[in-house]
């Protein structure tokens, strides 16, 4: 019985100390906020072949910076503490599956984005590449129309932008 009391006391003490001191977990947004702090200027290089996608990605990155990182966006590079450059490296459609007649039936939209940022406080430039993909099907014997293509690229872009936050958090650990 005496051993049981000791075990219960140790478990109770352990539980109280864990709840009091916490486990030390911090979400990725905590580290990303430390990395991208202050005023931010976002510069997106517009793809002349497909400008619609560049604008779409700029809106998504703006939303990420404002909603997740509480960044203050500025419209002049000279006012910014951090300058972020975003370039759409590629947008492609891949055929994944064909029907019995040889028509494309299943496609994948792939978007590759290069993100680099420069923090004026520590005079360091960091960059990374993210990608997103989205699989979609079309009716038998038809081809991809513009709205299907735009929708697929939008969803692939959303997946790529979701990855930006974690990449920024990871970059905060690199000196």
C-alpha positions, -999 to +999 in steps of 0.1 A: +000+000+000+029+023+008+043+018-027+009+026-043+008+059-024+043+068-036+034+060-072+002+081-070+022+109-054+048+108-083+020+107-109+002+136-093+033+157-090+043+149-126+008+159-138+008+192-119+043+201-130+034+194-167+003+215-165+021+243-146+052+246-168+035+236-201+049+215-228+067+242-247+048+238-279+045+268-301+026+268-334+043+275-368+026+309-369+045+320-338+078+314-355+066+328-388+054+360-370+089+364-355+105+359-390+081+383-409+075+411-385+069+448-389+059+464-421+059+442-452+061+451-489+049+423-512+062+423-548+047+398-572+063+394-606+034+392-630+036+365-656+027+381-690+015+348-705-010+342-676-014+373-655-046+361-639-027+335-619-001+360-606-029+383-593-046+353-577-014+343-559-008+378-548-042+380-532-037+347-514-003+358-500-018+391-489-045+372-471-019+349-455+003+379-443-027+398-429-048+370-414-022+346-401+009+368-394-008+401-386+016+419-409+013+456-418+013+458-456+028+489-471+027+501-507+063+514-509+094+493-506+112+520-488+087+519-459+090+482-453+110+463-427+107+431-448+105+429-486+089+397-500+092+388-536+069+361-552+074+347-586+052+321-603+078+297-617+054+275-636+018+265-641+012+233-659-014+207-667-006+170-667-027+142-681-031+115-656-057+091-671-073+083-704-106+067-712-111+037-736-113+059-766-080+076-758-093+109-745-079+126-715-101+120-685-081+130-654-058+160-651-035+175-625-028+212-623+006+220-608+017+254-596+053+261-585+060+294-567+093+309-556+092+331-525+122+351-513+123+378-486+148+403-473+148+415-437+163+449-434+170+444-397+195+415-401+204+422-438+196+386-448+178+372-478+160+339-476+142+320-503+123+288-509+101+271-534+066+258-528+043+238-550+007+228-550-013+204-572-049+197-578-064+166-596-097+170-615-117+151-641-136+162-672-164+147-691-156+120-716-146+133-750-143+169-740-113+192-734-105+216-706-124+248-707-111+281-693-132+280-661-121+245-653-085+254-659-088+286-638-105+267-610-079+240-610-050+265-609-067+284-581-070+253-560-034+243-567-023+278-558-041+276-526-023+244-517+011+261-525+003+292-505-007+270-475+029+257-475+044+292-474+036+297-437+054+265-426+084+273-449+088+307-433+086+291-398+113+266-407+134+294-422+133+312-389+155+285-374+182+289-401+208+314-391 
